[in-house]
Amino acid sequence: MKHTLAVILMMTVQCVAATEATDDDYLLHADSTIHISLLTCQPGQEVYSLYGHTAIHYINDEKGIDVAINYGMFSFSKPHFVLRFVFGLTDYEMGVQGFQDFCNQYAYFRRGIIEQHLNIPAEDKLLFAEAVERNYLPENREYRYNYFYDNCTTRARDIILGKLKDCIHYKRSDNGESFRMMIHQFNEEHPWARFGNDMLLGVMADRPTTVSEQQFLPDNLMKDFENATFTNGTEAVPVVKETTVVVPDFKQEVKKEFPLRPRECFLILLVITIAVTVIEMYSKKRMWIYDLILMILSGLAGCILFVMIFSQHPTVRINLQLLLLNPLPLFFIRRLIIRRRNTSPDRLSAFWILLICLFFIGSIWQTYAEGMYLVASSLLIRNIVRIK
């Protein structure tokens, strides 16, 4: 099927190349036979589908083309997929499938589709056809995916607009929303997915974004297109001429997750930490095993945050949560055991206290994951105890 579609697309481009672009009759013919629409797909309940999806509906009546162009193809079966995703080395692929098959697939997974029929000038439609054929060549199908800066939505926008991108006018102005604020709108009912995102995202995810940057989200691009215009001579032409519902929205059933939110789990941790500290005070015994568990867990979590420094995703490299969770405690476990068994004070705890204080100060610039202040309070209490 893919090979057949590729041949059809190539035939379209060859026909375009064989005809002078300045021929008014041909442009009128192309304008009436080529149709381009933006498809915005309803979010799903899987982690990778929480934020929706964007595709393109491309019709060429003369050549019998009616396909969905999708820049979000990927496979979990590829070697080291998770590691490559973490380090920003994931390659996504452009895919082409029959439009009805695409709609049936989304209807099966109970995800609606809204179609915006676009007012693209004839010459830009021809450029779009050329770009699609060029992108679909085997050596060009894959691209280095970046969730915020180069994803299935931004790719669809850029190939649709082409040279129109420089003369399009969006009515919405910059609202100063950050990347983190925008994705929070979509993962409210998935607290642990949100927690994972917020743990990995760093300072750069909290900076104000432009309208163009905010269009990494399918819903934002759809709304921006709805009110956008471009200049054609002296006339302001709407980008969208008609909006239709291809697959009606479904009521999404939220999958059951762990019953407690991160904040509730870390509140329990803080209560346990306070209880352990009080028991120590009255029993005069050091519960060093509890400190050992905290050091191991915080050190292992810190290893994950540490490797993100080397990721190609710019929004995860500088993460102030590393001040609280970092690999260093793993190197001092033996020291802890010896000193706690001998009930000796550990002056190194002053260093950890300093890092935790810097962590709290860092909240001025970065929004931390839910419950991280409670984790910081637990670690602060135990380090204050160890320093004595």
N, C-alpha and C positions, 0 to 999 in steps of 0.2 A: 504493500500500500504506500509506504513512504517513498519508494523508488518511483512509483507511478506519479505521485504528486510532484516529486522533484522534476520529472520530465515535463509535466504540464506547466509548472512554473517556468522552466527554462524556455519552453516554447513561447510563453507570453513575453518574456524578455527579448527573445530573438525577434519577435514581431515588432516590439517597441523599437529595437535598435534599427530595424529595416525601414522605419518610417520617420520622416523628418518631424521633429518635435514642434516645429513652427507651423505645421499644417493645421489650420483652424478646424477643418472638417474632421481630421483624425482626432484632435483634442476633444471635440464635441462627442465623437463616437466613444472615445475612451471614458469620458465623463459619465456617459449613460450606461456603459457596460461594466465598469469597475466600481465596486462598492467596498468601503473600508469602515469597520466598526470597532469600537473598544468594548471588550467584554469584561465585566467586573463580577467576580464570583464570590458568593457568600462565604464567610469564614466557616471552618469546620471545627471539630473538637480534638483533632490530633494536634500535637505541639507545633508541627510544621505548617499547619493550616489555620492556626488561630487568627491570622491577620488577613485572610482572604487571598485572592489570586487575580491576576490580570492576564488576558489573552487578546488576540486580535481575530476578528472575523473578516476574511478576505473572500470576495466574490468576483469572478470574472464570467459574466453571462456568456460571452462569445466563446470562451474556451471551456466552459463547463466546470469551472473551479468554484468550489464552495467548501472552504477549509477553515479550521481554527489554527492559528499560529501561536505557539506556546513556548515561552522562554524559561519555563520552570521545570524542565525535565531533569531528573536526577535518579540515581539508583543507590540504595543502601548496600547493595551487593559489591560495589566497587571496593578494592582493597583499601583498608585503613580509612574508611569513610569518616568515622567520628573524629579521628585524629586530624585528618585533613580539614574537616570543617572547623575544628577548634583553632587551628593555625591559619585559617583563612586561605586554604589551598584547595578548596572545593571547586570543581568544574561542573557547571550546569550546562544543559544542552538545549538548543532550539529544536522543537518538535513540530510536525505538521500532521494533522489528522482531520478526517471528515468532520464537518461542523456538527452534523446530527449525532455522530458518535461521541463527540466532545460533550454535547448537551446531555445525552443519555447517561454518560459517565457521572456527570455532576448531579443529575437527578437521582441516580442510584445511591449516591452518597449523601443525599438530602441536603444539597447546597444549591441555592438559587443562582441565577445568572441575569444580570441587567445588561442590555445592549444599547450602546449609544452610537447612532448612525452619524457619521462625520461628514462635514462640509469640506472635503479636501479638494483643492483645485486639480484639474485634469493632469497638468504637468507634474504635480506632486504625487498623484496616484501612480504615474508611470515610474517616477523615481522610487516610490515605495516598492513597486513590483521588481525593479532592478535590485534594490537592497535586499529584499526577501530572498531572491534567487542566489545572490552572492552570499548571504548569511547561511543558506542551506547547503552550500558546498561542504563536503565531508571535513575539509580542513578548517572550516570557519564555524561549524555548528557549536562547538564548545566555547565557553567563555569563563573567565575567572569570576566566580560569584562573590558578591559582597552584599550583605543583607541591607545595609543602609544606602550604599552609594551605587551599586550596580546589580540590580536584581531583575526579576521577571517583569516588574511593573515599569521601572525606569527604562528598560530595554524596549518594551512595547511603546512607551511614550516617544522615545527618541527616533525609532524607526518610522513611526506614524507621522510625526511632525516634520522630520527631515530639516530642510532649510526654513520651514515655517517657524521653527523653534525660536528664532531670533526676533520674530515680529508678532508673536502671540502675546495677548494681554489677558492676565488673570485678574478678576475683580477682587479676589481675596488678597489682602496685604499680609505682610509678615506679622504673625501673632506671638513670636518669641517662644513657641513651644519647643521643647527639647525632644530628642529621639526617645528618651526614656518616658517622658510624659505621654507621647503619642502611643507607644506600644502598651502602656498601662491601660489605655482605654479598651483594649481588646483582650487582656488577660486577667481582668478583675475576678472572674469566676474560676480561675486556675491559679490559686495562690502559690503553689509550688513551682509551676512553670515561671511565674513572675519572679519568684525568689531566685531561681536559677539564672534568669536573665540579669537580674539586678546584681547578683554576685559577680557575674563575669563582666558586665559593663562598667566602664570606668568614668573618669572625669569628662572625657569628650562627649559622652552620651548625654550630658546635662547642659551643654551649651545651646544657646538659641539657634534655631535653624531658619533657613530661607524657605520661601514657598516651593521652589524647585526641589530642595532637599526633602521637604515634607511629602513629596509625591512618591516616595518609596512605598507608601501604603496605598493599596488599590483603592480604598474608599476615598482617600484624599484626592487622588488623580481623577476619579470619576466626578467628584463634586467640583473640582477646578475646571474640568472640561465642560461641565454643564453650563457654566457662566462665562467661559472664555470666548474671546473674539480675536480675529487676526485682520490685518489691514490688507484689503485688496483694492489698490488704487487709493481712492479717497473714502472708500466704504468700509465700515466695520462689519465683518461677516462672522456670525456665530460659528464656533467650532462644531457644535452639536446641532443637527437639524431635527433629530427625533430620538426619543428614548423609548425603548420597549422592554418588556419583561419576557425573556426567553424561557427561563425556568423560574417559577414562583419561589419566593423564599420559604424555607421550612423552619418550623420551630425547632431550635437546636436543643437536644437533651444533653445537659451537662453530665459528663461521665463522673462517676464517683471516684474521688481521690482520697488520699489520707485524711481522716476526719478532722484533724487539728491543723490550724494554720501555723506557719513558721513562728509567728509571734507567740502563739500559745505554747508551742513546744519549748521555745527559749525562755519563756516565763517559768515554765516548770524547771528548766535547768537552773535558773536564778534562784528559785525557791530551794532546790536541792543544795545549791552552793551555799546559801545562807545557813541552811540547816546543818550541813557538814561543818561549817566554820564555827557555829555555836556549840556543836557537840565537842569539837576540838578544845574550845575555850574551857568547857566544864570538865572534860575528861583529862585534859593535859596530855593528850596523845595526838601525834601527827598522823593524819589520814593521807599519807603520801600517795597511796594507790589512786585516790581520786584525782590528785594533781597529775599523776602519770597519765591517766585516761584523758584528761583535758589537754595535756601537751601533745599526746599522740593524735587526737582528733583535730586539734587546731593546726598542727604541723602538716597533716595530710591534706586538709583543706587548703592550707597555704601553698602546698606544692602545685595544686591546680591553678591557683591565682598567679603563682610565679611563672609558670610556663606560658601564660597568656601574654607576658611581656614580649614574647617572641612571635606573637600572632601577627598576621598581615592585616587584621581588622584594626583600624586606627582607634576605634572607640573602646577597645579593651586593654590597650597597652599600659596606660597610666591608671592604676586602680588603687585608691587610697585605703581600701579594705585590706590591702597587703600589710598595712601597719599593724593590724590586729591579727590577721591570719597569714602566717608566713612559715616557711620550712625551718626556720632557725630552732624552734623548740625541739625538733627531732635530734639535733646535735648535742643537746644538753640533758638528755634523759638520764644518762649514767650519773651525771653530776647531781641531778635532782634526787635520785634514789639514795646516793651516798649521804647527802646532806640531810635528807628527811629522816633517814634511819638513825642518824646520829643527832637528830634534833638540832642541827646547826642552822643558823640563819643563812639565807642565800642573798648576798648583796647584789647578785646579777638581776634580781627581781626589780631593782630600781630601773634598770634599762627597759624591762618589759612595761613597767608603769609609765615610763616616758613615752613609749610607742603607743600605748593605749590612750594617753592624754592627747597625743598628736592625732590619733584616729578621731577622737571627738571633735577636735578643732577642724579636721578635714571635712566634716559635714557641712561646712560653709560652702564648699565648692562642689561636693559630690553627694548625691542622694544614695544612701546605703540600702541594702536589701532589708526587707521586713524582719524585724527582730534582732538586728545586729547590735543595737545599743544594749539589749539585754545580755547578749553574748559578751560584749565588752565589759559590762558591769560584773558578770560572773568572773571573768579572767582578772579584772582589776582587784576584786575582793581577795582572790586566792594569792595574787602576787603581793598584796599588802601584808597578808598573813605570813608569806614565806620570807619576807625581808626582815622580820623580827627574829 
